[in-house]
Amino acid sequence: MTVRVTLISAAAGAAAREARFGDGPPDEAALRRAAEAAGGLPAASRVFGAPSARCRATCAALGLTPGAGPAPHDLDPGRWRGRSLAEVGAEEPEAVARWLTDPAAAPHGGESVLGLVARVGGWLDSLAEEGGRVLAVVEPAVVRAAVVHGLGLPAEVFWRLDVRPLTGTELSGRVGRWNLRCGAPL
């Protein structure tokens, strides 16, 4: 069955701008931009929201009430949670380099990129069983993972996909056959 999934990247906050591992609320300016975009969202038969504070606040600002269940959560950064990429890179440069170049690596003790792609891919494929239109507010890493899975890209391209806050990335199709429309502003 055909499904159209619009993945909305959460509004940005200080944690995202600082490249900090973990959750943090979006700033007020970002939430105002989300509220301004709310009227332009397509109608959907199912709405999902990831569990992070950033995604919950973005859903609220967009006027969305997730009711279909949780969307996939962000990549688990393990023991790096709460720290910035710059801090970790200064203390563990080889671990960060390995993590950014080897999709199977998880030197932080959390989730690898391959693990994230598999988890998000399973969720994406499950949406095709019911079809229809889906909206999901998620973290940028989840958008990247969905694109990698949907297009059958090598996981090494994960870090080369730039996902801006408050943009929609649309995957339409069915299991094994996805089409991509990326980066539409809300």
Buried (B, 14 or more C-beta within 10 A) or exposed (E): EEBBBBBBBBBBBEBBEBEBBBBBBBBEEBBEBBBEBEEEBEEBEBBBBBBBBBBBBBBBBBEBEBEBEEBBBBBBBEEBEEBBBEBBBEEBEEBBEBBBEBBEBBBBEBBBBBBBBBBBBEBBBEBBEEBBBBBBBBBBBBBBBBBBBBEEBEBEEBBEBEBEBBBBBBBBBBBEEBEBEBBEEB
